[in-house]
Structures are given as C-alpha cells and as structure tokens.
Amino acid sequence: MKRAPLWRAIVALAVVALSLYVALTQTARLGLDLRGGTQIVLETKNSPTVKADAASTDRALEVLRQRVDALGVAEPSIARSGEKRIIVELPGVQDPREAAEVIGRTAQLTVHPVTGESADKGTAKAAADGSRTLPDPDRPGSHLVLGPTVLTGEGVKDAEAVLDQQAMAGWLVSLDFRKAAGESWARVTGEAACAPQGAPERRVAIVLDGKVISAPGVNEGVVCGTGITGGSTQITGGFDQDEARDLAALVKGGALPVPVDVVEQRTVGPTLGADAIDASTQAAIIGIALTALFITVVYRLMGVLASLALALYGLISYAALVALGATLTLPGLAGFVLAIGMAVDANVLVFERAREEYLGARSTDLAKPVRTGFAKAWSAVIDSNVTTLLAAGLLFFFATGPVKGFGVTLSIGVLASMVTALVITRVFADFAAARRFVRKRPGLTGITTTGRVRGWLSRRDPNLLRHRRRWLGASALLVVVAVSGIVLRGLDFGVEFTGGRLVEYSTSKPVDADTARGAVSDAGFPRAVVQESGDGDITVRTEKLTNEEQQRVKEALEKPGGTVTVERDELIGPSLGSELRQKALIALGIAVAAQLIYLSVRFRWTLAAAAVTAMVHDVLLVVGLFAWLGKPIDSVFLAAVLTVIGYSVNDTVVVFDRVREGRRRDPRRDLETTANRAVVQTLPRTVNTGMGALFILAALAVLGGDSLADFSLALIAGVLVGVASTVFTAVPLAVALEHRNPAPPPARPGRKRDVPDGYSPLEARRNKERGTGAVV
C-alpha cells in the first residue's frame, strides 16, 4: 500500500500549531462598526498658496495626529487614503460634533500687537500695512485694531490646558515657544509695556482662525523694551476644561497647511457592534454545527474528518486575519462566517470524486479512490476558488470602509479553505483509509455508497438539456421581470451612493414612524425620510444635516421616545457618493471582464461567455428582487452582489470542468450528451455544497439582526439562483454557442471507448492491467 507523503502531515501540523499560537497570543482588531466609535474622512483642498497633493496631505496628517492625540482618545487611528484623503478613527467617541470641529479646523494661530480701539467693525481682512480690525473678546461692541503678525502657531513648541491654582481664574492654556518665537514674544510684549496702563496699545492679541480669543494686557512688572522673557505665556479667556483642552490641541498641532472638508462621517454605538458580534458568533456556531451534522450524515467517517478540518479552518482563518493585522468589520465578520459555508465545497468536491472512483473501479482498496479523488478535484477547486478571489480582490481595491474588510476576510477564508481541504483533510483521509479497522469496514467511510441524490439520478437518468430552449426562455423571462422592477420601482440607493446623512436612533419608549415623522418635521426637517428599523429603532435620512441639526433631531425625538441614543450615524458628502457609485460600477464591470478573461484561458470562449452571461443573469435577478422589495442598495449590498458573482461562477466552473474532462476523454461524443452527463455527475456536489452555504446564511438571516438581514437575503437569493442558473442557463447556453461555433476536430482522434466515469482510456487500461479496475 502506498503511504501518504510525510511532508503533507508535517505541513498540516505546522500550520495548525502556528495558527493556534497566533490565536492564543494575539487578538483581532475590531473595526469601529463592531466596537463603537466615530470615523471621519477628510479631504484636503487647495489653498491660495498651497496645492492639495500627497505631500501637503501628509503634512496635514501630522498636524491632525497631534490634535487627535491631545483629545485623549484611546487607540486612535489616522492614516492617508489616496492622495487627498485622511481617515481618522476615534474608538469610543459617540458625539462626533466636538471631534469634527477640533480636528477639521484650519487653526491659523497668530499673535498681533494692538495699535488701538475702534467703535466701527472695520474689516477683518489685512490692510496693505498688515493691520486689521476684529471684535474685542473682553468688551462686547468694541473692536481692536491689530498690527501685522509677529509670530504664528508654528512657533509654539507645546501647549497644555492647566487649572490656575493660584489666582483661581479657572482653566487656561499655557504656551511654550520655540527659541526664535520666544524672542518675538519678548519683543512684542516689550513694545506693549512702553504704553501707559489702560491703553489698548498695552495689550497683545492672540487670534485663532480670524477671531480674537484672548487679548491680555502686559503686567506692570514687565520692563519696557524688554518684554516677557522665558519663552512662555498663558492664554486666558474664561475657558472650561474641555474648551481649554481643545484649544491646546489646536495650538499644539499647529495650522493645517491646506483646508480640509469632512466628506464622510460614521458613528456606531457600542451596543450595535456588540449585538452584531454576538449574532454572528451564534450564527457561526449554529451554522458550523448544522453543516458538520449534514456532511457527517452524508459522508459518515469522511464527513467527521471534514468537520474536524472545518473547525481547524476557522482557527487558521482567524489566525491569518490577526497575523496580517486586518481589521474585522461587520461585513467582514459576515464574510468570515460565509466563507465557512464555502469551505465545505472543496471537501464535497473531493468526496464526490472519491465516490465515483470507488464505484467505478469496484475495488476494496480505499486509499486509491481517496488519492484519485483529491487529484481529480484539484482543477475544479483551483478554478472555482480563483473566481471567488477575483471578486474578493475587487472589493479590496474598489470598496471603502467596512466593505473593504469583507473583501479581506473573504480572501483569507478562500485561501484557508484550500489549505484545509487539500492538505489537512487529505492528511486525515489518507490516515483513515490506511487503518486496518477502516479497510475491513469500508462502509464507514461514506464513499462506498452512491448517496441519495446520486442514486435517484441513476434511477431516473434525466436528460436536463432536452428542453434547453425552454430553460433559456424561462431565464430570459425572469430577467425581464427583474429589469421591470428596476425600471418601475427604481433602486433605493443608500447614502453611500447618493450622499446625505442617515441616523438610526434607539428610544427607551416605543415610537411609531408617524409620531417620529411628526417630531422630526417639527424640528425643522419636513422632507426627511423617517422609517422604523430593526427592533423599534427610528432611522432619519436627509440630504443635508449638520452635527448641530442632528442633535436637534435627537432632542425632538426625546419628547415621544424618552431616552434617545444614536445607534448608527452615517454622513456621506455628495462628491463622495458620486465617486462610490462610479467605483461600484467599475468594480462590477471589471468583475465581469476578469471572469471572462480567466475562464476563456481555462476553458473555450464559448463556455466562458456562457458562464459570464449566467453570472450577469444572477446579478440582475438579485438586484431586481431588491427593487421589487424596496430594499436599500448600499455598500453592504455591493459586497453581497460581488460574492454572488464569485459563487455563481464557482458553481458553473465545477460543471464546466467535468465538461472539459468529458470532451478530452471522448472528443467525438455529442456535446449535449457530454454536458448533460456533467450536470448529472456534479448535481450531488451542487446540492450538498448549497445546503452547507444555506445553513450558514439562514443562521445569519435569523440571528444577524437588521444589519445583516438584507445581506443574508441577497446571498440566499444568489445561492439559489446561482445553482439553478448553472443547470438551466449556463450549460444550455454553452451548448447553443458550441453548436453555432463548434470546436475544431482533434488532430489525432482516438478510438472511442466506454470507460468508467472519471477515467481516461489510459487510466482504464492501466487499471485493467493491474487488476484494480474494469472496462465496462
């Protein structure tokens, strides 16, 4: 008996041990949508003197980093995205008003000598000599005439909010100047000290963003011409602790080199993320348990080993996610759970091929069918997983925010499933097949029986392609219904694609949509779209809503709803919404083109065109379903659609792999017969894999709550439609295209022979010579 290679067992053991070590020593980084907090996306703009490019954006990022650090937020994150965008993540911050105001201000700090007072407003713009007139913060109605700037915020070395313990004057900001700036400060205060007591010229004005925030007078003890030395001073202004801290953060950070605009802002309450984690965890546990039970019933001992490998798959995927430092987001968590269902596919492919090999050879040797099953499933596993990776890769490159995390986790899950099925499961299967106890009881393995689905197909021997024109007509009719829904009902694009603001409020007392709509209208927003969401939550969607106006809406809902908390808050600028729509279309277009190119390389162009057409058919049906149901089309739905693309082609590739194998074995056989045989041979795998995925998705739909319900619905529809379209759209269309564009005849046609399913003539001849198989 041929022993399994030792290297495979060593690799499997090393991968599991390393994954276990990483999982026990490191923790996953949770996105803000899971742990709660605020994310703000800023976009730099050109100033009159500085162009907004990568260099100026990097300088702005460093200024913002100092401001964010000064806010005292635990584990903040700030990074540049693209050339002009900066992403700021503030965990635990539930009120974005203060943070957005502090980090987004230009913070142009300047110091000026006061040259006089005026009752007139004058002009805030600098005159030809550099002077300007601004309101006096200490004397309402009076204005200060300021001289030219003597130093700027760039000269500030440090700024700190401190409590005046001596004079008990409340909170103030202590400034430490750099050397050159300290000399400028001494000079301006020395000149002011020469003016008589009470004269406006004895004051020095500190201006922030064109507003005088403090204009202290020089004390009597300051020597004329010498000024305040030591390189430090204090800003007073009746600040409370938060105001002093924010001002210190602005001053210490310095001025932004270019202006910034808030183009996106997301806030997620901590309870929403915790509920999502709990729901996804429960869905994963229930889904894995049901899937493990299902494949154990179908494949017996091999199913038990596959279930063990499935648990190790979860460990490997999690460890890879942690080791790469990827952020686990809500869609990413759903992708992680979904990939568990897809991981079953490779195992099912192998076990079904092993069944065919065993039944075809009619041998008592278990090891050979297992080895052959893995070998012959290899091409289908690779092709089907590569198509899914293409869709996941597009999510990573074209999506933003949480959906990008979905692409990462889905990619990791696909790669981990291949390692698990082709290495770990094989080690288990080879080990089991080599045991004497198992060899004497081959029925335990589950590969010696035909299975219910295969047995039914063998008895009925259906010709599924006999009515291929009817199937294609039915598919076309479904597409017409879907397109009609898109045209007549329209698509309810989320704020990601339209721009605007969507806020989800949770109330302590039940509030119906009509009552909430009236409260929001009374608050000054009669055109806002107000709906009930989830477990009695209220969502408010408007084209434009500032942070102050959002607070006003919250206060209006407190009258009928009691205590109101913000569960979710998304603000998308109109330019960003347009950009995301464009990226979504580009992602879908490239997905179609990438699938077509890859499949054309791996198969003939007719089969590739049929697979891509069926994929477009599936996408249109899912989008049409959401149009008829009035479900939102948002970035999470985009993730679901791209996953449907991967799954649809995945299923079709498995069938076409059999078609390719059948044509190589007997190129002169009628294509319709070969294709029908391929469909019948792979139908047990299709049913078993689909059941595994549906267990996971059904658990997500029931337990995932409102945030994952639509995502699960789209994928459930995609799985069902994808399975059907493979049989009734892709294969019939491929046969029709081949009839119109037949493949060239083989150069050296071989003698037609009847061989067992899954064997080439050469393999059948070798098996006959060895006595391990028979030509039927």
C-alpha positions in Angstrom: 0.0 0.0 0.0 1.3 3.4 -0.9 1.8 5.6 2.1 0.8 9.2 2.3 3.7 11.6 1.9 5.1 12.6 5.3 5.6 16.2 4.2 1.9 16.8 4.0 1.4 15.8 7.6 4.3 18.0 8.7 2.9 21.0 6.8 -0.5 20.4 8.3 0.8 20.1 11.8 3.0 23.3 11.4 0.1 25.3 10.0 -2.2 24.3 12.8 0.4 24.8 15.5 1.3 28.3 14.2 -2.4 29.2 13.9 -3.0 28.1 17.5 -0.1 30.1 18.8 -1.2 33.3 16.9 -4.8 32.9 18.1 -3.8 32.5 21.7 -1.2 35.3 21.8 -2.9 38.0 19.7 -6.4 39.5 19.4 -8.2 40.6 16.4 -8.5 44.3 15.7 -12.2 45.2 15.6 -13.5 47.9 13.3 -15.5 50.8 14.7 -18.7 49.3 13.5 -18.1 46.4 15.9 -16.6 48.2 18.9 -18.3 51.6 18.6 -16.8 55.0 17.8 -16.6 57.6 15.1 -14.8 57.6 11.8 -14.2 60.8 9.9 -12.9 61.0 6.4 -11.3 64.4 5.5 -10.4 65.6 2.0 -7.7 68.3 1.6 -8.5 71.3 -0.7 -6.3 73.8 -2.5 -5.5 77.0 -0.7 -4.4 80.2 -2.4 -0.8 79.4 -1.7 -0.6 75.6 -1.3 -1.8 72.9 -3.6 -3.5 69.9 -2.1 -1.4 66.9 -3.0 0.2 63.9 -1.3 2.9 66.0 0.3 0.6 68.6 1.7 -1.8 65.9 2.8 0.9 64.2 4.7 1.8 67.4 6.5 -1.8 67.9 7.3 -2.0 64.4 8.6 0.8 65.0 11.1 -0.9 68.1 12.4 -4.1 66.2 12.8 -2.3 63.4 14.6 -1.1 65.8 17.3 -4.6 67.1 17.7 -6.1 63.6 17.9 -3.5 62.6 20.5 -4.4 65.7 22.5 -8.0 64.7 22.6 -7.2 61.8 24.9 -9.0 59.1 22.8 -7.8 55.5 23.4 -6.1 53.8 20.5 -7.0 56.4 17.8 -6.0 55.7 14.2 -5.2 58.2 11.5 -4.0 57.4 8.0 -3.9 58.8 4.5 -6.1 57.2 1.9 -5.2 58.0 -1.7 -3.6 61.4 -2.5 -6.0 63.8 -0.8 -8.0 61.9 1.9 -7.3 61.3 5.6 -9.2 58.7 7.6 -9.5 59.4 11.4 -10.9 56.6 13.6 -11.8 57.5 17.2 -12.9 54.5 19.2 -15.5 55.2 21.9 -16.4 58.7 20.6 -20.2 58.8 20.3 -20.7 62.5 19.8 -18.7 63.5 16.6 -19.5 67.2 16.9 -16.6 68.1 19.1 -14.1 65.9 17.4 -15.1 67.0 13.9 -14.8 70.7 14.9 -11.4 70.3 16.6 -9.6 68.2 14.0 -11.1 69.8 11.0 -10.4 73.5 11.8 -7.6 75.2 10.0 -6.2 76.5 13.3 -4.4 79.6 12.0 -2.9 80.9 15.2 -1.3 84.4 15.0 -0.1 87.0 17.5 -0.5 90.7 16.9 0.2 94.0 18.7 -2.9 96.1 19.5 -2.5 99.5 17.9 -5.8 101.0 19.0 -9.5 100.6 19.5 -12.4 101.4 17.2 -16.2 101.5 17.6 -16.5 100.5 13.9 -16.3 97.0 12.7 -13.7 97.9 10.1 -12.5 95.0 8.1 -11.3 91.6 9.2 -9.1 91.4 6.2 -5.5 92.6 6.5 -4.9 96.1 5.1 -1.9 97.0 3.0 0.2 97.6 6.1 -0.9 94.2 7.6 -3.3 95.7 10.1 -6.9 94.7 10.6 -9.9 95.3 12.9 -11.5 92.4 14.9 -14.1 92.3 17.7 -12.7 92.6 21.3 -13.5 89.4 23.3 -13.4 91.2 26.6 -15.6 94.3 25.6 -18.6 93.5 23.5 -19.3 96.2 20.9 -15.7 97.3 20.8 -13.2 96.4 18.2 -9.4 96.1 18.3 -7.1 97.5 15.6 -4.4 94.9 15.2 -0.9 95.4 13.8 0.9 92.9 11.5 1.5 89.3 12.6 4.6 89.0 14.8 4.5 85.2 15.2 2.3 82.2 14.2 1.4 78.9 15.7 4.4 77.3 14.1 6.5 78.9 16.7 4.6 77.2 19.5 6.6 74.3 21.0 4.0 73.0 23.4 0.5 73.9 24.6 -1.2 72.5 27.7 -4.6 73.1 29.4 -3.9 73.8 33.1 -6.0 74.9 36.0 -5.0 78.2 37.6 -4.4 77.1 41.2 -3.1 80.5 42.4 -5.4 83.1 41.0 -8.3 80.6 40.8 -9.1 82.1 37.4 -10.3 78.8 36.0 -8.8 77.0 33.1 -6.2 78.5 30.8 -3.8 77.4 28.1 0.0 77.5 28.8 2.2 78.1 25.8 5.9 77.3 25.4 7.6 79.0 22.4 10.5 77.8 20.3 13.6 79.9 20.6 13.0 82.3 17.7 9.3 82.7 18.6 10.2 83.3 22.2 12.3 86.2 21.1 9.5 87.6 19.0 7.1 87.3 22.0 9.6 89.2 24.2 9.8 91.9 21.6 6.1 92.4 21.1 5.4 92.4 24.9 8.3 94.7 25.5 6.9 97.3 23.0 3.4 96.9 24.6 4.9 97.5 28.1 6.0 101.0 26.9 2.3 102.1 26.6 0.6 103.6 29.7 -1.6 101.4 31.9 -5.2 101.0 30.5 -4.2 102.0 27.0 -5.2 99.5 24.3 -1.7 99.5 23.0 -0.6 97.8 26.1 -2.5 94.7 25.0 -1.3 91.8 22.8 -4.0 89.9 20.7 -3.9 86.2 20.1 -6.0 85.3 17.1 -7.3 81.9 16.1 -8.9 81.4 12.7 -9.6 85.2 12.3 -11.1 85.5 15.8 -9.5 87.2 18.8 -9.6 84.5 21.6 -7.5 86.4 24.1 -6.1 89.9 24.3 -4.2 90.1 27.6 -2.6 93.3 28.9 1.0 93.3 29.8 1.5 93.4 33.6 3.0 96.4 35.3 6.2 94.5 36.2 7.2 94.0 32.6 10.1 96.2 31.6 9.6 98.5 28.6 11.7 97.3 25.7 12.5 94.0 27.4 9.1 92.3 27.5 8.2 88.8 28.8 11.2 86.6 28.6 11.5 82.9 29.2 9.7 81.7 26.1 6.3 81.0 27.6 2.9 82.7 28.2 -0.7 81.9 29.1 -3.9 82.3 27.2 -6.9 83.2 29.4 -10.5 83.6 28.3 -12.9 82.1 30.7 -12.4 78.6 29.3 -13.9 75.5 30.9 -11.8 72.3 30.9 -13.0 71.0 27.5 -12.5 74.3 25.8 -9.0 74.7 27.2 -8.1 71.2 26.2 -9.4 71.6 22.7 -7.7 75.0 22.2 -4.4 73.5 23.5 -4.8 70.6 21.0 -5.3 73.1 18.1 -2.4 75.3 19.1 0.0 72.5 19.7 -1.0 70.8 16.5 -0.4 74.0 14.6 -2.0 75.2 11.4 -3.1 72.9 8.7 -1.1 73.6 5.6 -4.3 73.2 3.5 -8.0 73.4 4.3 -9.9 70.2 4.8 -13.6 69.2 4.3 -15.4 66.4 6.0 -16.6 64.1 3.2 -17.6 61.1 5.3 -18.5 60.6 8.9 -19.7 57.4 10.6 -20.7 56.8 14.2 -21.7 53.5 15.6 -23.0 52.9 19.1 -21.2 50.3 21.2 -24.3 48.1 21.7 -24.9 47.8 18.0 -21.4 46.4 17.4 -21.7 44.1 20.5 -25.0 42.7 19.2 -23.5 42.1 15.8 -20.6 40.2 17.3 -23.0 38.1 19.4 -25.3 37.4 16.5 -22.5 36.5 14.1 -20.9 34.2 16.7 -24.2 32.4 17.3 -24.8 32.1 13.6 -21.2 30.7 13.1 -21.7 28.1 15.9 -25.1 27.0 14.7 -24.1 27.1 11.0 -21.0 25.0 11.6 -22.9 22.6 13.8 -25.6 22.1 11.2 -23.1 21.9 8.4 -21.0 19.4 10.3 -24.0 17.3 11.1 -25.1 17.3 7.4 -21.8 16.3 5.9 -21.4 13.6 8.6 -24.8 12.1 7.7 -23.9 12.2 4.0 -20.2 11.1 4.1 -20.0 9.3 7.5 -16.4 9.0 8.7 -15.1 11.2 5.9 -17.7 13.8 7.0 -16.5 13.6 10.6 -12.9 14.2 9.4 -14.1 17.1 7.2 -15.9 18.6 10.2 -12.7 18.5 12.2 -10.9 20.1 9.3 -13.7 22.7 9.1 -13.1 23.6 12.8 -9.3 23.9 12.0 -10.2 26.1 9.0 -11.9 28.5 11.4 -8.8 28.6 13.5 -6.5 29.1 10.5 -8.7 31.9 9.1 -8.8 33.7 12.4 -5.1 33.4 12.9 -4.3 34.7 9.4 -6.6 37.6 10.0 -4.9 38.5 13.2 -1.4 37.9 11.9 -2.0 40.3 8.9 -3.3 43.0 11.2 -6.5 43.2 9.2 -9.5 45.0 10.8 -12.5 42.9 11.4 -15.6 44.8 10.4 -19.3 43.9 10.4 -19.4 42.9 6.7 -16.0 41.3 7.3 -17.5 39.2 10.1 -20.3 38.1 7.8 -17.7 37.3 5.2 -15.8 35.2 7.7 -19.0 33.3 8.6 -20.0 32.9 4.9 -16.5 31.5 4.0 -17.2 28.7 6.4 -20.0 27.5 4.2 -17.9 27.9 1.1 -15.1 25.9 2.7 -17.3 22.8 2.6 -17.3 23.0 -1.2 -13.8 21.7 -1.7 -14.4 18.8 0.7 -17.6 17.9 -1.1 -15.9 18.0 -4.5 -13.2 15.6 -3.3 -15.5 13.2 -1.6 -17.9 13.0 -4.6 -14.9 12.3 -6.9 -13.7 9.6 -4.5 -17.2 8.1 -4.6 -17.1 7.9 -8.3 -13.6 6.4 -8.4 -14.5 3.7 -5.8 -17.8 2.8 -7.5 -16.2 2.8 -11.0 -13.2 0.6 -10.0 -15.3 -1.7 -7.8 -12.2 -2.3 -5.6 -11.8 -2.9 -1.9 -8.8 -0.6 -1.9 -9.9 2.6 -0.2 -6.6 4.5 -0.4 -6.6 4.8 -4.2 -10.1 6.3 -4.7 -9.2 8.8 -2.0 -5.9 9.8 -3.7 -7.6 10.0 -7.1 -10.5 12.0 -5.7 -8.1 14.6 -4.4 -6.1 14.6 -7.6 -9.1 15.0 -9.9 -10.8 17.6 -7.8 -7.7 19.8 -7.9 -8.5 21.7 -11.1 -12.1 22.3 -10.2 -11.1 23.5 -6.7 -8.5 25.9 -8.1 -10.7 27.3 -10.9 -13.7 27.8 -8.6 -11.7 29.5 -5.8 -9.8 31.7 -8.2 -13.1 33.1 -9.5 -14.2 33.9 -5.9 -10.8 35.5 -5.2 -11.2 37.8 -8.2 -14.5 39.1 -6.7 -12.9 39.5 -3.3 -9.9 41.3 -4.7 -12.1 43.8 -6.4 -13.8 44.5 -3.1 -10.4 45.3 -1.6 -9.3 47.6 -4.3 -12.5 49.4 -5.1 -14.6 49.4 -1.9 -14.1 51.7 1.1 -14.6 51.4 4.8 -16.2 48.2 6.3 -16.8 46.6 2.9 -13.1 46.5 2.2 -12.8 44.4 5.3 -15.3 42.0 3.8 -13.0 41.5 0.8 -10.1 40.9 3.1 -11.8 38.3 5.2 -13.4 36.6 2.2 -10.0 36.3 0.5 -8.4 34.9 3.6 -11.3 32.5 4.0 -11.0 31.2 0.4 -7.2 30.6 0.8 -7.6 29.0 4.2 -10.3 26.7 2.8 -8.0 25.5 0.0 -5.2 24.7 2.6 -7.7 23.0 4.8 -9.3 20.8 2.1 -6.2 19.9 0.1 -3.7 19.5 2.9 -5.4 18.9 6.3 -8.4 17.0 5.1 -6.2 14.9 2.9 -3.9 14.0 5.8 -6.9 12.9 7.8 -8.4 11.0 4.9 -5.2 9.2 4.0 -4.6 8.3 7.6 -8.1 6.8 8.0 -8.0 4.9 4.7 -4.8 3.2 5.7 -6.2 1.9 9.0 -7.0 -1.9 9.0 -10.2 -1.3 11.0 -11.5 1.0 8.3 -10.3 -1.2 5.4 -12.3 -4.1 6.9 -15.4 -1.8 7.2 -15.3 0.4 4.0 -18.9 1.3 4.5 -17.9 3.6 7.4 -16.1 5.9 5.1 -19.2 7.1 3.2 -17.5 6.8 -0.2 -18.7 3.2 -0.9 -22.4 4.2 -1.4 -24.0 6.2 -4.1 -25.8 8.6 -1.8 -29.5 9.6 -2.1 -29.2 12.2 -4.8 -26.8 10.2 -6.9 -29.0 7.1 -6.5 -32.1 9.0 -7.6 -30.3 10.4 -10.6 -29.0 6.9 -11.6 -32.5 5.5 -11.5 -34.1 8.4 -13.4 -31.2 9.2 -15.8 -32.7 12.6 -16.6 -31.9 14.5 -19.8 -31.9 18.0 -18.4 -30.8 19.6 -21.7 -33.6 18.1 -23.8 -35.6 21.3 -23.2 -32.8 23.8 -23.2 -34.7 26.3 -25.3 -37.4 26.3 -22.7 -34.9 26.8 -19.9 -33.3 29.7 -21.7 -36.7 31.2 -22.4 -37.6 31.0 -18.7 -34.3 32.6 -17.7 -35.0 35.4 -20.2 -38.4 35.9 -18.7 -37.0 36.2 -15.2 -34.5 38.8 -16.4 -37.4 40.8 -17.9 -39.3 40.6 -14.5 -36.2 41.8 -12.7 -35.4 44.6 -15.1 -39.1 45.7 -14.9 -38.7 46.0 -11.1 -35.6 48.1 -11.5 -37.3 50.4 -14.1 -40.8 50.6 -12.4 -39.9 50.6 -8.7 -36.4 52.1 -9.0 -33.5 51.3 -6.8 -33.3 52.7 -3.2 -29.7 53.7 -3.1 -28.2 54.2 0.3 -26.5 57.4 1.5 -23.1 55.8 0.4 -24.2 56.2 -3.3 -26.4 59.3 -3.1 -24.8 61.4 -0.4 -26.6 62.7 2.7 -27.0 61.6 6.2 -28.6 58.5 7.8 -29.1 58.4 11.5 -30.5 55.4 13.4 -32.0 56.3 16.9 -32.9 53.9 19.7 -35.7 55.1 22.0 -36.5 53.9 25.5 -40.2 54.1 24.7 -41.9 52.7 21.6 -42.4 55.3 18.9 -44.2 54.6 15.6 -43.0 56.0 12.3 -45.8 58.6 12.1 -45.1 60.0 15.5 -41.4 60.2 14.8 -42.0 61.7 11.4 -44.1 64.5 13.1 -41.4 65.2 15.7 -38.7 65.4 13.0 -40.8 67.7 10.9 -41.5 70.0 13.9 -37.7 70.2 14.4 -37.4 71.8 11.0 -37.0 68.8 8.7 -40.3 68.2 7.0 -38.6 66.5 3.9 -36.6 64.0 6.0 -37.4 60.3 5.3 -38.3 58.7 8.7 -38.8 55.0 9.0 -38.9 52.2 11.6 -35.9 50.0 11.5 -35.0 46.8 13.4 -36.4 46.3 16.9 -38.3 49.6 17.1 -35.5 51.8 16.1 -36.1 55.0 14.1 -34.0 56.0 11.1 -33.9 59.5 9.8 -32.4 60.2 6.3 -31.9 63.6 4.8 -29.9 65.2 2.0 -28.0 67.5 4.4 -27.8 67.5 8.2 -25.1 69.2 10.3 -24.0 67.8 13.6 -25.9 70.5 15.4 -29.0 69.7 13.4 -28.6 66.1 14.2 -28.6 66.9 17.9 -31.8 68.9 17.4 -33.5 65.9 15.8 -32.4 63.8 18.7 -33.8 66.2 21.2 -37.1 66.3 19.2 -37.4 62.5 19.4 -36.9 62.6 23.2 -40.3 64.0 23.7 -42.2 61.0 22.5 -39.4 58.4 22.8 -37.9 59.1 26.2 -34.1 58.4 26.3 -32.7 58.5 22.8 -29.3 57.1 21.8 -27.6 57.1 18.4 -27.0 53.6 17.2 -25.7 54.5 13.8 -24.8 57.8 12.1 -23.5 57.9 8.5 -22.7 61.2 6.7 -21.6 61.0 3.1 -20.7 64.1 1.0 -22.3 64.3 -2.4 -19.0 64.2 -4.2 -18.0 61.0 -2.3 -21.4 59.4 -3.0 -20.9 60.0 -6.8 -17.5 58.6 -6.5 -18.7 55.5 -4.7 -21.4 54.9 -7.4 -18.7 55.1 -10.0 -16.4 52.7 -8.2 -19.3 50.3 -7.7 -20.0 50.2 -11.5 -16.3 49.9 -12.2 -16.0 47.0 -9.8 -18.9 45.2 -11.4 -17.6 45.9 -14.9 -14.1 44.7 -14.1 -15.5 41.6 -12.3 -17.3 40.6 -15.4 -14.3 41.2 -17.6 -11.9 39.4 -15.2 -14.1 36.4 -15.1 -14.5 36.3 -18.8 -10.7 36.5 -19.4 -9.8 33.9 -16.8 -12.5 31.5 -18.0 -11.5 32.0 -21.6 -8.0 31.0 -20.7 -9.1 27.9 -18.7 -11.9 26.9 -21.0 -13.1 27.6 -24.5 -14.5 31.1 -25.1 -18.0 29.7 -25.7 -18.1 28.2 -22.2 -16.6 31.4 -20.7 -19.2 33.5 -22.4 -22.0 31.2 -21.1 -20.6 31.3 -17.6 -20.4 35.1 -17.6 -23.9 35.5 -19.1 -25.3 33.3 -16.3 -23.4 35.4 -13.8 -24.9 38.6 -15.1 -28.3 36.9 -15.1 -27.9 36.1 -11.4 -26.8 39.6 -10.5 -29.8 41.1 -12.4 -32.2 38.8 -10.6 -30.8 39.7 -7.1 -30.9 43.4 -7.9 -34.4 43.1 -9.3 -35.6 41.2 -6.2 -34.3 44.1 -4.0 -36.0 46.6 -6.3 -39.4 44.8 -6.0 -39.0 44.5 -2.2 -37.8 48.1 -1.8 -34.6 47.0 0.0 -31.7 49.5 0.2 -28.8 49.3 -2.3 -25.8 50.2 -0.2 -22.2 49.2 0.1 -23.0 46.0 2.1 -25.4 45.0 -0.8 -22.5 45.6 -3.2 -20.4 43.2 -1.1 -23.2 40.6 -1.4 -23.5 41.1 -5.2 -19.8 40.6 -5.7 -20.0 37.5 -3.6 -22.9 36.2 -5.7 -20.7 36.8 -8.7 -18.0 34.6 -7.2 -20.4 31.9 -6.1 -22.3 31.8 -9.4 -19.1 31.3 -11.5 -17.8 28.9 -8.8 -20.8 26.6 -9.4 -20.6 26.9 -13.1 -16.9 26.2 -13.2 -17.3 22.9 -11.4 -19.8 21.7 -14.1 -17.6 23.0 -17.0 -14.6 21.3 -15.5 -16.5 18.0 -16.0 -17.5 19.0 -19.5 -13.8 19.7 -20.3 -12.8 16.3 -18.8 -15.5 14.5 -20.8 -14.6 16.1 -24.1 -10.9 15.2 -23.5 -11.9 11.6 -22.8 -14.3 11.3 -25.8 -14.0 14.3 -28.1 -16.4 12.9 -30.7 -19.3 12.4 -28.3 -22.2 14.8 -28.8 -21.7 17.9 -26.7 -25.3 17.8 -25.4 -24.8 14.3 -24.1 -21.4 15.2 -22.5 -22.8 18.4 -20.9 -25.9 16.6 -19.6 -23.7 13.9 -18.1 -21.5 16.5 -16.5 -24.6 18.2 -14.9 -25.9 14.8 -13.6 -22.4 13.9 -12.2 -21.9 17.2 -10.4 -25.5 17.6 -9.2 -24.9 15.8 -5.8 -22.0 18.1 -5.1 -24.1 21.1 -6.1 -26.9 20.1 -3.7 -24.6 19.3 -0.8 -22.5 22.4 -1.2 -25.6 24.6 -1.5 -27.0 23.1 1.7 -23.8 23.9 3.6 -23.9 27.5 2.5 -27.6 27.9 3.2 -27.2 26.6 6.7 -24.8 29.5 7.4 -26.8 32.1 5.6 -30.1 31.1 7.2 -28.5 31.4 10.6 -27.2 34.8 9.7 -30.6 35.9 8.4 -32.4 34.8 11.6 -29.8 35.8 14.2 -27.9 38.5 12.4 -30.4 41.3 13.2 -31.4 44.2 10.9 -27.8 45.0 10.0 -27.2 41.5 8.4 -30.7 40.6 7.4 -30.6 42.2 3.9 -27.0 40.9 3.4 -28.1 37.4 4.1 -31.3 37.8 1.9 -29.2 38.8 -1.1 -26.8 35.9 -0.6 -29.6 33.3 -0.1 -31.2 34.5 -3.3 -27.8 34.5 -5.0 -27.0 30.9 -3.9 -30.4 29.6 -5.1 -30.4 31.5 -8.3 -26.7 30.5 -8.9 -27.4 26.8 -8.5 -30.4 27.0 -10.9 -28.7 29.2 -13.5 -25.8 26.7 -13.8 -28.1 23.9 -14.9 -30.8 25.9 -16.7 -28.8 28.9 -18.1 -25.1 28.4 -18.3 -25.0 24.9 -19.6 -27.8 25.2 -22.2 -26.3 28.5 -23.4 -22.8 26.8 -23.7 -24.4 24.0 -25.8 -26.1 26.5 -28.1 -22.9 28.6 -28.6 -21.0 25.4 -29.3 -23.5 24.4 -31.9 -23.1 27.7 -33.7 -19.3 27.8 -33.2 -18.1 24.2 -33.0 -14.6 23.5 -31.7 -12.1 22.2 -34.3 -11.8 18.5 -34.5 -8.9 16.8 -32.6 -5.7 16.4 -34.6 -5.4 12.7 -33.7 -8.8 11.2 -32.9 -8.5 8.2 -30.7 -10.7 5.2 -30.7 -13.9 5.7 -28.9 -14.1 3.6 -25.8 -16.6 3.2 -23.0 -14.8 3.7 -19.7 -16.0 4.2 -16.1 -16.9 7.8 -15.2 -13.9 9.9 -14.2 -11.3 7.7 -16.0 -9.4 8.4 -19.2 -8.8 5.5 -21.6 -5.2 5.3 -20.5 -6.2 5.1 -16.8 -8.8 2.5 -17.5 -6.3 0.4 -19.4 -3.7 0.6 -16.6 -6.3 -0.3 -14.0 -7.3 -3.3 -16.1 -3.7 -4.4 -16.4 -3.2 -4.0 -12.6 -6.5 -5.7 -11.8 -7.7 -2.6 -9.9 -10.4 -1.7 -12.3 -12.5 -2.9 -15.2 -13.6 -1.5 -18.5 -17.4 -1.7 -18.6 
